[in-house]
Amino acid sequence: MADNLSDDELHNLISAARESRAGVGPADTGGAAMSYDFRRPQQVNKDHARRMENIHEQFARLLAATMSSNMRQVVDVDLAFCDQLLYHEFISSLPSPGSAYTFVMAPFGGQAILSIANELVMAIIDRAFGGQGRSFVGSDDRTLTQIEMNIINKLASRMFADLETTWEPVARVETTEVGLETNPEFIQIAAPGDGCFVVAFEANARSATGLVHLCYPLGTLEPLAEKISPAPGTRTRDADPAQVSRQRRALGKMKIPVHLQVARGALSLNEVAELQEGDVVKLDTQKDEPAVLFVGGRAKYLARPGLQGRKRAAQIIEEIDRDSEDLYG
């Protein structure tokens, strides 16, 4: 350049560049740009993905009841996420050794994977042997013994029954050819570059937390595509009576924890520390007040405690309104 730019000229050039860049918008480019990862193509559309999420929310509820019954404590299971991955990416994310089950979705013939996190596996085994259901540090890296595998296999068989119940409103599916594999590299149900749909569930027990994964290769979902997403123009408001009956039978198998609160009160920490054998604790509940029956952690009924034969029982005398549940929490 023959002459150097002054500060004012340089400032004007920068301002003009900013204004020209701000003037380029969606109208100039023909529409807003959308990011797309060609290495991870989205081969399942949003409608199918949303439908798959709705289907497996039922599996999360059934799985919570199954694991709570197995571990004899409350286990909360929530649907964590649904994602589309390449098959080799999912396999690489699994621990080795681990607990991954391969199975066939008959009669459609497609294969899938059910994987249980090592933290949950060790907690289930600890609980089965009389422990508190904890996953100890360093125990996740070893291979399970045959006795431990038998414990996990019994739980897995119930999980597969829940999975069949989950798919029943969509299509009658039977899980066959179930096999346990501890090394994920030996699981070859799809090509490494094939896409798969992964559904993850987060299980929270008292002393352990872990994920349960379901992996469906896209080839497995192809025969179910029409059943997963109904054709346009079909009516979905009127439920099939047979489908409603199947859903009621599925819900009827679920177990919900129930406990009876006879009385309640509050003590300071100093008073609790000074308690001794023979002391009498005065509660806030009157002797004539009914007990509160909690169903699934929510106050649902007022009841009168008593005995039926040699077992304790409660006679329901009144239902608690939904608006009044918080008063008994």
Secondary structure, DSSP 8 states (H G I E B T S, - for coil): --S---HHHHHHHHHHHHHHHHT--HHHHTS------TTS---S-HHHHHHHHHHHHHHHHHHHHHHHHHHTS--EEEEEEEEEEEHHHHHHHS-SS-EEEEEEEETTTEEEEEEE-HHHHHHHHHHHTTS-----TTGGGS---HHHHHHHHHHHHHHHHHHHHHHTTT---EEEEEEEES-GGG--SS-TTSEEEEEEEEEE-SS-EEEEEEEEEHHHHGGGHHHHS--TT---SS--HHHHHHHHHHHHT----EEEE-------HHHHHT--TT-----SS-TTS-EEEEETTEEEEEEEEEEETTEEEEEEEEE--GGGGGGG-
